[in-house]
């Protein structure tokens, strides 16, 4: 943005947040990834079983911390 000369100096805003996933929620999420969707069914099923078993061993849920970044600038 700065290099164009067409905007005011940008401001960066950051928010940190967490989300808890159960085993089922995480496995559903994995199925939305194209690299998992394109696996042959036997491989995909084995992957989901292994990931599900690992989450279940950890108590059936886990939390991930995310960061959301927003860059704002005004056009000159």
Backbone as CSV, one residue per row, in Angstrom:
resi,resn,N_x,N_y,N_z,CA_x,CA_y,CA_z,C_x,C_y,C_z
1,UNK,0.815,-1.196,0.000,0.000,0.000,0.000,0.857,1.257,0.000
2,UNK,1.891,1.247,0.819,2.746,2.428,0.881,3.432,2.709,-0.450
3,UNK,3.876,1.667,-1.110,4.617,1.827,-2.346,3.812,2.433,-3.485
4,UNK,2.505,2.361,-3.416,1.686,2.890,-4.510,1.549,4.404,-4.445
5,UNK,1.686,4.959,-3.247,1.465,6.386,-3.076,-0.004,6.787,-3.150
6,UNK,-0.869,5.809,-3.230,-2.302,6.090,-3.390,-3.093,5.957,-2.098
7,UNK,-2.413,5.610,-1.000,-3.100,5.391,0.266,-2.360,6.072,1.406
8,UNK,-3.105,6.380,2.452,-2.489,6.860,3.684,-1.726,5.697,4.308
9,UNK,-0.827,5.978,5.249,-0.109,4.864,5.886,-1.102,3.860,6.488
10,UNK,-0.888,2.597,6.230,-1.823,1.584,6.725,-1.713,1.391,8.235
11,UNK,-2.834,0.994,8.806,-2.885,0.621,10.227,-3.205,-0.868,10.300
12,UNK,-2.540,-1.557,11.195,-2.765,-2.988,11.382,-3.518,-3.195,12.686
13,UNK,-4.606,-3.944,12.608,-5.403,-4.303,13.774,-5.370,-5.830,13.885
14,UNK,-5.119,-6.333,15.079,-5.014,-7.776,15.290,-5.919,-8.202,16.430
15,UNK,-6.656,-9.292,16.210,-7.494,-9.881,17.249,-7.084,-11.332,17.410
16,UNK,-6.874,-11.740,18.639,-6.582,-13.139,18.946,-7.844,-13.751,19.530
17,UNK,-8.178,-14.957,19.072,-9.369,-15.632,19.567,-9.141,-17.138,19.524
18,UNK,-9.923,-17.844,20.286,-9.783,-19.294,20.344,-11.099,-19.955,19.954
19,UNK,-10.971,-21.163,19.491,-12.149,-21.962,19.173,-11.888,-23.377,19.647
20,UNK,-12.889,-23.944,20.265,-12.819,-25.325,20.752,-13.464,-26.220,19.702
21,UNK,-12.812,-27.314,19.380,-13.321,-28.295,18.427,-13.471,-29.644,19.110
22,UNK,-14.597,-30.288,18.893,-14.753,-31.678,19.301,-14.176,-32.553,18.189
23,UNK,-14.058,-33.814,18.454,-13.551,-34.738,17.433,-14.382,-34.634,16.163
24,UNK,-15.692,-34.709,16.301,-16.572,-34.661,15.132,-16.463,-33.358,14.365
25,UNK,-16.390,-32.251,15.083,-16.270,-30.954,14.412,-14.976,-30.855,13.623
26,UNK,-13.877,-31.340,14.207,-12.593,-31.255,13.511,-12.580,-32.164,12.284
27,UNK,-13.134,-33.359,12.410,-13.168,-34.263,11.265,-14.021,-33.679,10.146
28,UNK,-15.141,-33.044,10.485,-15.952,-32.366,9.465,-15.145,-31.273,8.779
29,UNK,-14.372,-30.541,9.558,-13.541,-29.473,9.001,-12.492,-30.035,8.043
30,UNK,-11.885,-31.155,8.412,-10.864,-31.749,7.547,-11.433,-32.115,6.183
31,UNK,-12.700,-32.503,6.155,-13.304,-32.904,4.884,-13.543,-31.726,3.943
32,UNK,-13.372,-30.493,4.424,-13.525,-29.332,3.555,-12.208,-28.962,2.872
33,UNK,-11.123,-29.610,3.222,-9.811,-29.322,2.631,-9.648,-30.138,1.353
34,UNK,-9.307,-29.471,0.275,-9.214,-30.169,-1.012,-8.156,-31.270,-1.001
35,UNK,-7.069,-31.075,-0.244,-6.048,-32.121,-0.223,-6.539,-33.383,0.464
36,UNK,-7.539,-33.255,1.328,-8.131,-34.445,1.948,-9.237,-35.005,1.065
37,UNK,-9.993,-34.139,0.414,-11.084,-34.590,-0.457,-10.562,-35.416,-1.628
38,UNK,-9.373,-35.104,-2.110,-8.846,-35.787,-3.288,-8.116,-37.089,-2.969
39,UNK,-7.958,-37.389,-1.708,-7.342,-38.670,-1.349,-8.256,-39.816,-1.763
40,UNK,-7.695,-40.933,-2.156,-8.534,-42.117,-2.385,-9.281,-42.458,-1.088
41,UNK,-10.498,-42.911,-1.212,-11.351,-43.158,-0.044,-10.665,-43.977,1.053
42,UNK,-9.973,-45.057,0.732,-9.331,-45.826,1.813,-8.302,-44.998,2.594
43,UNK,-7.523,-44.175,1.886,-6.524,-43.333,2.570,-7.212,-42.257,3.407
44,UNK,-8.234,-41.628,2.846,-8.958,-40.574,3.563,-9.603,-41.144,4.824
45,UNK,-10.216,-42.309,4.696,-10.850,-42.941,5.860,-9.826,-43.289,6.937
46,UNK,-8.660,-43.787,6.518,-7.604,-44.121,7.485,-7.102,-42.851,8.180
47,UNK,-6.936,-41.784,7.412,-6.501,-40.509,7.991,-7.507,-40.022,9.029
48,UNK,-8.783,-40.034,8.675,-9.809,-39.546,9.606,-9.886,-40.413,10.858
49,UNK,-9.739,-41.715,10.697,-9.739,-42.599,11.880,-8.565,-42.271,12.790
50,UNK,-7.386,-42.085,12.210,-6.194,-41.807,13.017,-6.301,-40.452,13.718
51,UNK,-6.741,-39.439,12.997,-6.894,-38.110,13.607,-7.962,-38.163,14.695
52,UNK,-9.089,-38.803,14.399,-10.161,-38.917,15.391,-9.708,-39.644,16.646
53,UNK,-8.962,-40.723,16.471,-8.468,-41.480,17.631,-7.518,-40.627,18.462
54,UNK,-6.685,-39.846,17.804,-5.742,-38.990,18.533,-6.483,-37.928,19.343
55,UNK,-7.480,-37.292,18.747,-8.260,-36.283,19.485,-8.994,-36.938,20.644
56,UNK,-9.566,-38.109,20.398,-10.269,-38.815,21.478,-9.315,-39.147,22.627
57,UNK,-8.067,-39.519,22.312,-7.082,-39.804,23.355,-6.754,-38.564,24.182
58,UNK,-6.929,-37.383,23.577,-6.665,-36.119,24.275,-7.894,-35.609,25.029
59,UNK,-8.941,-36.423,25.087,-10.137,-36.031,25.822,-11.330,-35.709,24.941
60,UNK,-11.187,-35.847,23.638,-12.321,-35.668,22.740,-12.540,-34.249,22.254
61,UNK,-11.632,-33.352,22.597,-11.751,-31.964,22.143,-10.414,-31.264,22.345
62,UNK,-10.244,-30.152,21.640,-9.043,-29.340,21.807,-9.373,-27.919,21.389
63,UNK,-8.488,-27.002,21.723,-8.668,-25.589,21.410,-7.542,-25.108,20.506
64,UNK,-7.888,-24.257,19.551,-6.892,-23.639,18.670,-6.985,-22.130,18.861
65,UNK,-5.838,-21.491,18.915,-5.790,-20.031,18.965,-5.552,-19.512,17.560
66,UNK,-6.382,-18.580,17.157,-6.274,-17.951,15.840,-5.934,-16.478,16.016
67,UNK,-5.420,-15.881,14.957,-5.237,-14.434,14.896,-5.914,-13.938,13.633
68,UNK,-6.678,-12.882,13.772,-7.290,-12.221,12.625,-6.601,-10.874,12.456
69,UNK,-6.182,-10.575,11.232,-5.482,-9.327,10.946,-6.314,-8.493,9.983
70,UNK,-6.434,-7.235,10.287,-7.135,-6.282,9.426,-6.186,-5.127,9.137
71,UNK,-5.987,-4.857,7.870,-5.163,-3.711,7.466,-6.100,-2.668,6.871
72,UNK,-6.025,-1.460,7.386,-6.856,-0.372,6.867,-5.979,0.762,6.370
73,UNK,-6.459,1.411,5.315,-5.800,2.619,4.781,-6.842,3.356,3.955
74,UNK,-6.689,4.646,3.889,-7.610,5.465,3.099,-6.987,5.812,1.752
75,UNK,-7.826,5.801,0.731,-7.355,6.239,-0.583,-7.127,7.744,-0.547
76,UNK,-6.072,8.187,-1.209,-5.781,9.617,-1.253,-6.522,10.280,-2.381
